[in-house]
């Protein structure tokens, strides 16, 4: 069995232990390191090279600064912010620095595990409530949304938002009450309008739009 190797950096030991225990019970994950500050995160990235690093924003030394430092040295490192912060500026900075995920603390263990699998597969994952608000504001043309994003129809906007949430075509269909074939049709149109080739590139267009905001 192939495990996703995860390092957890948070200054609350009980929280770290809880996350490690939950992922261990679900299976498919191996906790390869733990830390509680910026320096710990940087050292873990260099010495352990986990598949994914879960980093808290508010830890000593700053989680966002740790992201910037790590990705300057190891651009291939996948980092997910696990935080209580719903601040749009923090989310925008996290994506600008190159983080692959932004998850609000309090999510269920299976949701967290699913998000990590999405990131490991090369996608970007944002907590649904955050991505919904950000995508909505961008699609409405606030804060300098790009013309490509504005080309999408209302239904395509809904589909894109769920793609940003990390949902598969099948699950998007269930969420919107559509056949999977219909969702695939919408995805084809989204790819054409955004001038991208796949879901990852569509997510990147969204991320770039956020960064420019």
C-alpha positions, 0 to 999 in steps of 0.5 A: 500500500502506498502511503501519503507521507505527512508532516504536521506543524502546529504549536498546539500538541493536542491538536497535532496528536488529534490530526495524526490519530485521525489520519492514522485511523482512516489509513493511507497516511504516514505521519513522518514528522511534527513541529511547532514553529517556522524553523521546525517547518523549514527543517522538516521540509529539508530533512524529511521531504514529506509528500504534504506539509500541514502548517498552521498560520498562527504558529510562532515565526508565522506559517505564511513566512514558513511557506514562502521560505520552504517553497523558495528552497523546495518549489516541489513541496506540497503545503496545505494551511490548516487554520482558523483564519478565514481572512481573505488576505491570508488565503490570497497570500497562501496561494500567491506563495504557492500553497496547494491547500487552505483548510479551516480547522474543525473539518471532519477527519474524512474531509481532511483526508479527502483534501490531502488526497486531492492535493497529492493528486496535483490539484488545489483544495480550498475549504468550500465556504472560503472558495465559494465566497472568493469565487463568487466575488471574482466572478462578479467582477470584484477586485479586478477579476480577469476577462476569462473568468467573466466569460463563464455562465452562471452554471459554469461558475457553479461548476468551477466553484466545486472544481475549486473545492476538489469535487469530482465530476460525479460528485459535482453532478450530485451536488447540482442535480446534474448527470455526470455527462452534463458536468463533463459538457460544462467542463469542456466549455469551461476549459475552452473559455478559460483556455486551459487543458485540464482541471489543474490548469482551471484551478490555476487560472482561479488561483492567478485571479485571486493573486491579482486581486 
